Amino acid sequence: MKFSSIIMSAAAIGMSAVSITNAQQNQAACSSVYTRKELLSLTSSEWTLYKAILAAMQRDGWFAWFSYLHVQWFNQIHGNSQFFPFHRRFVQDWERVGRMYNSGFAQPYWDEMRDYRTPATSQVLTANWIGGNGAGTNLCVTNGVQGGWTMTYPNSHCFSRNFANNGNPTSWYSPEYINSLVQKNSNMATFRSDMEYSLHGVVHIHLGGDMYQGYSPNDWAFMLHHANLDRLWWQWQQLNNHLWTMDGPNSDGAATTLNTNIAYFNEPIRSVMQLGYGNMCYQYSSNVLSRRDLDSDVESVLAVSLPTDILSKYFPETAKTHHINVSAPVAAAISNLSNSDIKAPIAAAAAIFANSPIAAQVQSLITSRQRKRIPRPAEITDAWAKMHNYNAADVARVKKEARDFVDDMAKINYESPF
């Protein structure tokens, strides 16, 4: 299920405050804006160009430089509200270097939610893209864009990965859960911890090798991963006009504000808050939480199949406006339903819409796509939390809420098409 309609509508709401934005940030709109695409949507010519740029950046020491910076500022940029602003600026700086080699370069993102059930089988982690697990004593990666590379920081070593669970990482976080985090959080401090202690950490841990270390930018998956996290932050910013929401603790324990300087870059956080302004001259190809080919009308039908209490608890924005941008046939079908029908479990969708204009679509979705319960996601380890000096109570809260989400969805017999 995706709740794209509410996210897309929220974008318009967020951008309606442009005049306020300009006055507050005092930065000029970019004269041109380039687009960051989902990795697998790159054309063959784009991917050929990007591979050449990455090889040149490795040759000239840029992988080592960004890994060095990440290590030097590690304690200041994790476990506090520097997390999102620093990494937005960090990835943008990496992108700026790539564009020095060719102005056509734009850092892609990896839509990891599409691969959450069985990450190791992701097309991204194949020889045609960024390569798979490491092999041999040193867990060297031999295929993909970095296959056979020798990294130079912090010492000379083969580029490595060490997938968790003996090479078969358990499930990550579903599109539904990440959507819930985007919708339900009203402040940066909670949104940041919810994301950092779930999707962020698990991807790092489960890819392992260089990606597990403080020098994780050695693995280009770092940039793909953090571009995706930045995309999710941008979606949250646009929802309920969180464009300028910045709060929570700084690395020194002081309150973080828009005027707080970004670690290392010595620039105010306000300078990175709005894409399309100042130096943030990029946008994302998708404003949807997970790139899927499911019919949007059918997805809207499935959205209203959730019980009201579940919608209100986990998807408050969807609960407010169930049917934003729903097509006329679907709106008509929904209007004919009783409250008891709307609260029916998703498995009854075909029966509910048996006489509606979209009955064939609903039936096709149910019969042609394998639907399964959402599994409990993997969790960050105690060792990872200690390595980052995370707040133990916050980590425990995030773990519990992720488990509760899966359990609550199971209680209503929800089965995901993802």
C-alpha positions as CSV (number, residue, x, y, z in Angstrom):
1,M,0.0,0.0,0.0
2,K,1.2,3.5,-0.6
3,F,-0.4,6.7,0.6
4,S,0.9,8.8,-2.3
5,S,-2.1,11.1,-2.6
6,I,-1.7,12.6,0.9
7,I,2.0,13.0,0.4
8,M,1.6,14.7,-3.0
9,S,-1.1,17.0,-1.6
10,A,1.1,17.8,1.3
11,A,3.8,19.0,-1.1
12,A,1.5,21.6,-2.4
13,I,0.6,22.7,1.1
14,G,4.2,23.0,2.1
15,M,5.2,25.0,-1.0
16,S,2.3,27.5,-0.4
17,A,4.6,29.1,2.2
18,V,7.2,30.2,-0.3
19,S,7.0,33.9,0.5
20,I,7.6,33.1,4.2
21,T,10.4,30.8,3.2
22,N,12.2,33.4,1.2
23,A,12.0,36.0,3.9
24,Q,13.2,33.5,6.5
25,Q,16.0,31.9,4.6
26,N,17.0,34.9,2.4
27,Q,18.4,32.7,-0.3
28,A,17.8,33.0,-4.0
29,A,15.8,30.3,-5.8
30,C,18.1,28.1,-8.0
31,S,18.2,29.2,-11.6
32,S,18.1,25.5,-12.6
33,V,17.3,22.4,-10.6
34,Y,18.6,18.9,-11.4
35,T,16.9,15.6,-10.5
36,R,18.0,12.8,-8.3
37,K,16.6,9.6,-9.6
38,E,16.0,6.2,-8.1
39,L,19.0,4.1,-9.0
40,L,17.2,1.5,-11.0
41,S,15.5,4.1,-13.1
42,L,18.8,5.4,-14.6
43,T,19.1,5.0,-18.3
44,S,22.0,2.8,-19.6
45,S,23.9,5.9,-20.8
46,E,23.4,7.6,-17.4
47,W,24.7,4.6,-15.6
48,T,27.7,4.3,-17.9
49,L,28.5,7.9,-17.2
50,Y,28.0,7.5,-13.4
51,K,30.3,4.5,-13.2
52,A,33.1,6.4,-15.0
53,I,32.6,9.3,-12.6
54,L,32.8,7.1,-9.5
55,A,35.9,5.4,-10.8
56,A,37.5,8.8,-11.3
57,M,36.5,9.9,-7.8
58,Q,38.1,6.8,-6.4
59,R,41.2,7.3,-8.4
60,D,41.5,10.9,-7.2
61,G,41.0,10.1,-3.5
62,W,37.5,11.4,-3.0
63,F,36.1,8.2,-1.4
64,A,38.9,8.4,1.1
65,W,38.3,12.1,1.8
66,F,34.6,11.7,2.5
67,S,35.2,8.7,4.6
68,Y,37.8,10.7,6.6
69,L,35.4,13.5,7.2
70,H,32.7,11.1,8.3
71,V,35.1,9.6,10.9
72,Q,36.3,12.9,12.1
73,W,32.8,14.3,12.8
74,F,31.2,11.0,13.7
75,N,30.2,11.8,17.3
76,Q,28.8,15.2,16.4
77,I,26.5,14.0,13.6
78,H,24.7,11.0,15.0
79,G,22.2,10.6,17.8
80,N,21.2,14.3,17.7
81,S,19.5,16.8,15.4
82,Q,22.6,17.4,13.3
83,F,21.9,14.0,11.7
84,F,19.6,15.1,8.8
85,P,21.2,18.6,8.1
86,F,24.7,17.3,8.1
87,H,24.0,14.3,5.9
88,R,22.0,16.5,3.4
89,R,25.0,18.9,3.1
90,F,27.5,16.0,3.0
91,V,25.7,14.2,0.2
92,Q,25.3,17.5,-1.7
93,D,29.0,18.1,-1.3
94,W,29.8,14.7,-2.7
95,E,27.4,15.4,-5.6
96,R,29.1,18.7,-6.2
97,V,32.5,16.9,-6.6
98,G,30.9,14.4,-9.0
99,R,29.5,17.3,-11.1
100,M,33.0,18.7,-11.4
101,Y,33.8,15.6,-13.5
102,N,30.6,15.9,-15.5
103,S,27.7,18.3,-14.9
104,G,25.2,15.6,-15.7
105,F,25.9,13.8,-12.5
106,A,23.1,13.7,-9.9
107,Q,23.4,11.4,-6.9
108,P,20.7,8.7,-7.2
109,Y,18.9,7.2,-4.2
110,W,18.1,3.6,-3.4
111,D,14.4,3.1,-2.6
112,E,15.2,0.5,0.1
113,M,11.6,0.0,1.1
114,R,10.9,-1.9,-2.2
115,D,13.4,-4.5,-1.1
116,Y,12.5,-4.7,2.6
117,R,11.4,-8.3,2.7
118,T,14.5,-9.9,1.3
119,P,17.2,-7.3,1.0
120,A,19.9,-9.7,-0.3
121,T,17.8,-10.4,-3.4
122,S,17.6,-6.7,-4.4
123,Q,18.5,-5.9,-8.0
124,V,20.6,-3.1,-6.6
125,L,22.9,-5.6,-5.0
126,T,23.8,-7.3,-8.2
127,A,26.8,-7.3,-10.5
128,N,25.0,-4.9,-12.9
129,W,24.7,-2.3,-10.2
130,I,26.5,-1.9,-6.9
131,G,27.6,-5.5,-6.4
132,G,26.7,-8.0,-3.7
133,N,28.2,-9.6,-0.6
134,G,31.9,-9.9,0.0
135,A,33.7,-13.3,-0.3
136,G,36.8,-14.9,1.0
137,T,38.7,-14.3,4.2
138,N,38.7,-10.5,3.7
139,L,35.1,-10.4,2.4
140,C,36.2,-8.6,-0.7
141,V,33.4,-7.5,-3.1
142,T,34.4,-8.7,-6.6
143,N,31.5,-7.5,-8.7
144,G,29.4,-4.3,-9.3
145,V,30.6,-0.8,-9.7
146,Q,33.2,-1.1,-6.9
147,G,34.2,-4.7,-7.6
148,G,37.9,-5.3,-7.0
149,W,38.6,-1.8,-5.6
150,T,41.3,-1.2,-3.1
151,M,40.2,1.4,-0.6
152,T,42.9,3.7,0.9
153,Y,41.2,4.9,4.1
154,P,41.9,4.3,7.0
155,N,44.4,1.9,5.5
156,S,44.8,-0.1,2.3
157,H,42.2,-2.8,2.1
158,C,39.8,-4.4,-0.4
159,F,36.4,-2.9,-0.6
160,S,34.3,-5.2,1.6
161,R,30.7,-6.2,2.6
162,N,29.6,-8.7,5.1
163,F,25.8,-9.2,4.9
164,A,24.1,-9.9,8.2
165,N,22.5,-13.3,9.1
166,N,25.2,-15.3,7.3
167,G,24.7,-13.5,4.1
168,N,20.9,-13.3,4.1
169,P,19.7,-10.2,6.0
170,T,16.3,-10.4,7.6
171,S,13.6,-7.9,6.6
172,W,14.0,-4.2,6.9
173,Y,11.2,-1.6,7.3
174,S,8.0,-1.7,5.2
175,P,6.7,1.2,3.1
176,E,3.7,1.3,5.4
177,Y,5.8,1.7,8.5
178,I,8.1,4.4,7.0
179,N,4.9,6.2,5.8
180,S,3.6,6.1,9.3
181,L,6.8,7.7,10.6
182,V,6.5,10.5,8.0
183,Q,2.8,11.1,8.9
184,K,2.7,10.9,12.7
185,N,5.8,12.8,13.8
186,S,5.3,16.5,14.6
187,N,8.8,17.4,15.7
188,M,12.4,16.9,14.3
189,A,13.7,15.2,17.5
190,T,11.3,12.3,17.3
191,F,11.3,12.0,13.5
192,R,15.0,11.9,13.5
193,S,15.3,9.2,16.2
194,D,12.6,7.2,14.6
195,M,14.4,7.1,11.3
196,E,18.0,7.0,12.6
197,Y,17.3,4.1,14.9
198,S,15.4,2.1,12.4
199,L,15.9,2.2,8.6
200,H,19.2,4.1,8.8
201,G,20.9,1.8,11.2
202,V,19.6,-1.5,9.9
203,V,20.8,-0.9,6.3
204,H,24.3,0.0,7.5
205,I,24.5,-3.0,9.8
206,H,23.1,-5.5,7.3
207,L,25.4,-4.5,4.4
208,G,28.3,-4.7,6.8
209,G,32.0,-4.5,5.8
210,D,33.0,-0.9,5.1
211,M,29.4,0.1,5.4
212,Y,29.4,-0.9,9.1
213,Q,32.3,1.3,10.0
214,G,32.7,5.0,10.7
215,Y,34.3,5.2,7.3
216,S,31.1,3.9,5.6
217,P,31.3,6.4,2.7
218,N,33.9,4.0,1.3
219,D,30.8,2.1,0.1
220,W,28.8,4.1,-2.5
221,A,25.7,2.5,-0.9
222,F,26.2,5.1,1.8
223,M,25.4,7.9,-0.6
224,L,22.5,6.0,-2.1
225,H,21.2,5.3,1.4
226,H,21.5,8.8,2.7
227,A,20.0,10.3,-0.5
228,N,16.9,8.2,0.2
229,L,16.9,9.3,3.9
230,D,17.2,12.8,2.7
231,R,14.2,12.2,0.3
232,L,12.1,11.0,3.2
233,W,13.1,14.0,5.4
234,W,12.1,16.3,2.5
235,Q,8.7,14.5,2.4
236,W,8.3,15.0,6.1
237,Q,9.3,18.7,5.8
238,Q,6.5,19.3,3.3
239,L,3.8,17.5,5.4
240,N,1.9,19.9,7.6
241,N,4.4,22.7,6.7
242,H,7.4,21.2,8.5
243,L,9.6,23.0,6.0
244,W,11.3,25.0,8.8
245,T,10.9,22.6,11.7
246,M,14.2,22.2,13.5
247,D,14.4,21.3,17.2
248,G,15.9,18.7,19.5
249,P,19.4,18.5,21.0
250,N,22.6,19.5,19.2
251,S,25.7,17.3,19.8
252,D,26.8,19.5,22.7
253,G,23.3,19.1,24.3
254,A,22.2,22.7,23.5
255,A,19.0,23.2,21.6
256,T,19.2,23.0,17.8
257,T,17.8,25.9,15.9
258,L,17.9,27.0,12.3
259,N,20.8,29.2,13.2
260,T,22.9,26.3,14.6
261,N,25.9,25.7,12.4
262,I,26.1,22.4,10.6
263,A,29.1,20.3,11.9
264,Y,32.2,20.7,9.8
265,F,30.6,22.9,7.2
266,N,30.2,25.9,9.5
267,E,27.0,27.0,7.7
268,P,23.7,27.6,9.4
269,I,21.2,24.7,9.2
270,R,18.7,27.1,7.6
271,S,20.9,27.0,4.5
272,V,19.9,23.4,3.7
273,M,16.3,23.4,4.7
274,Q,14.6,24.1,1.4
275,L,15.4,22.2,-1.8
276,G,15.6,24.4,-4.8
277,Y,17.1,27.4,-3.0
278,G,20.7,28.4,-2.3
279,N,23.0,25.6,-3.0
280,M,20.3,22.9,-2.7
281,C,19.6,22.9,-6.4
282,Y,18.1,19.5,-6.7
283,Q,14.8,17.7,-6.5
284,Y,13.8,14.0,-6.3
285,S,12.2,12.1,-9.1
286,S,9.5,10.7,-6.9
287,N,7.5,12.2,-4.1
288,V,6.1,8.8,-3.3
289,L,7.4,6.7,-0.4
290,S,8.1,3.6,-2.4
291,R,8.3,3.4,-6.2
292,R,5.7,0.9,-7.2
293,D,3.5,0.1,-10.2
294,L,0.3,-0.5,-8.3
295,D,-2.7,1.4,-9.7
296,S,-3.3,4.5,-7.6
297,D,-7.1,4.0,-7.6
298,V,-6.8,0.6,-6.2
299,E,-4.3,1.8,-3.6
300,S,-6.8,4.4,-2.5
301,V,-9.4,1.7,-2.0
302,L,-7.0,-0.3,0.1
303,A,-6.2,2.7,2.2
304,V,-9.8,3.2,3.3
305,S,-10.0,-0.5,4.1
306,L,-8.0,0.1,7.3
307,P,-10.0,0.5,10.5
308,T,-10.4,4.1,11.6
309,D,-8.5,3.5,14.8
310,I,-5.5,2.2,12.9
311,L,-5.6,5.0,10.4
312,S,-5.8,7.6,13.2
313,K,-3.0,6.0,15.2
314,Y,-0.4,5.4,12.4
315,F,-1.6,7.5,9.5
316,P,-3.2,10.6,10.9
317,E,-2.9,12.6,7.7
318,T,-4.6,9.9,5.7
319,A,-7.3,9.7,8.4
320,K,-8.0,13.4,7.9
321,T,-8.4,13.2,4.2
322,H,-9.0,9.6,3.0
323,H,-9.8,10.4,-0.6
324,I,-7.6,13.2,-1.7
325,N,-7.1,13.0,-5.5
326,V,-9.2,9.8,-5.8
327,S,-10.7,9.4,-9.2
328,A,-14.4,9.9,-9.7
329,P,-15.3,6.2,-10.2
330,V,-13.5,5.3,-6.9
331,A,-15.0,8.3,-5.1
332,A,-18.5,7.2,-6.2
333,A,-17.9,3.6,-5.1
334,I,-16.6,4.7,-1.7
335,S,-19.5,7.0,-1.1
336,N,-21.9,4.1,-1.4
337,L,-20.2,2.1,1.4
338,S,-21.5,1.9,4.9
339,N,-19.2,2.5,7.9
340,S,-19.0,-1.2,8.6
341,D,-17.9,-1.8,5.0
342,I,-15.1,0.8,5.3
343,K,-13.9,-0.9,8.4
344,A,-13.8,-4.3,6.7
345,P,-10.4,-6.0,6.6
346,I,-8.5,-5.6,3.4
347,A,-9.1,-9.2,2.4
348,A,-12.8,-8.3,1.8
349,A,-12.0,-5.5,-0.7
350,A,-13.0,-7.6,-3.7
351,A,-16.4,-8.4,-2.3
352,I,-17.0,-4.8,-1.2
353,F,-16.3,-3.5,-4.7
354,A,-17.9,-6.3,-6.6
355,N,-20.3,-4.0,-8.3
356,S,-18.1,-0.9,-8.6
357,P,-16.4,0.4,-11.7
358,I,-13.1,-0.8,-10.4
359,A,-14.1,-4.3,-9.4
360,A,-11.8,-5.8,-12.1
361,Q,-8.8,-3.8,-10.8
362,V,-9.4,-4.8,-7.2
363,Q,-9.8,-8.5,-8.2
364,S,-6.7,-8.3,-10.4
365,L,-4.6,-6.9,-7.5
366,I,-5.7,-9.5,-5.1
367,T,-5.3,-12.5,-7.4
368,S,-2.2,-11.5,-9.3
369,R,0.0,-10.2,-6.5
370,Q,1.3,-12.2,-3.6
371,R,0.1,-10.6,-0.4
372,K,1.8,-11.3,2.9
373,R,1.8,-10.2,6.5
374,I,4.3,-7.5,7.3
375,P,7.2,-9.3,9.1
376,R,8.8,-7.8,12.2
377,P,11.8,-5.8,11.0
378,A,15.4,-6.3,12.1
379,E,16.6,-4.0,14.8
380,I,19.8,-2.1,15.5
381,T,22.1,-4.0,17.7
382,D,23.4,-3.0,21.1
383,A,26.9,-2.8,19.7
384,W,25.7,-0.4,17.0
385,A,23.9,1.8,19.5
386,K,27.0,1.9,21.7
387,M,29.2,2.7,18.8
388,H,27.0,5.8,18.1
389,N,26.4,6.6,21.7
390,Y,22.7,6.5,21.2
391,N,20.2,7.3,23.9
392,A,19.1,3.9,25.2
393,A,15.6,4.9,26.1
394,D,15.0,6.4,22.6
395,V,16.4,3.2,21.0
396,A,14.1,1.0,23.1
397,R,11.1,3.2,22.3
398,V,11.7,3.0,18.5
399,K,12.1,-0.8,18.7
400,K,8.9,-1.2,20.6
401,E,6.9,1.0,18.3
402,A,8.1,-0.8,15.3
403,R,7.0,-4.2,16.8
404,D,3.7,-2.7,17.9
405,F,3.0,-1.5,14.4
406,V,3.5,-4.9,12.9
407,D,1.5,-6.6,15.6
408,D,-1.4,-4.1,15.2
409,M,-1.5,-4.6,11.5
410,A,-1.5,-8.4,12.0
411,K,-4.5,-8.1,14.4
412,I,-6.6,-6.6,11.7
413,N,-5.4,-9.2,9.2
414,Y,-3.7,-6.7,7.1
415,E,-1.7,-8.2,4.2
416,S,0.7,-6.0,2.3
417,P,1.1,-6.0,-1.5
418,F,4.8,-5.0,-1.0
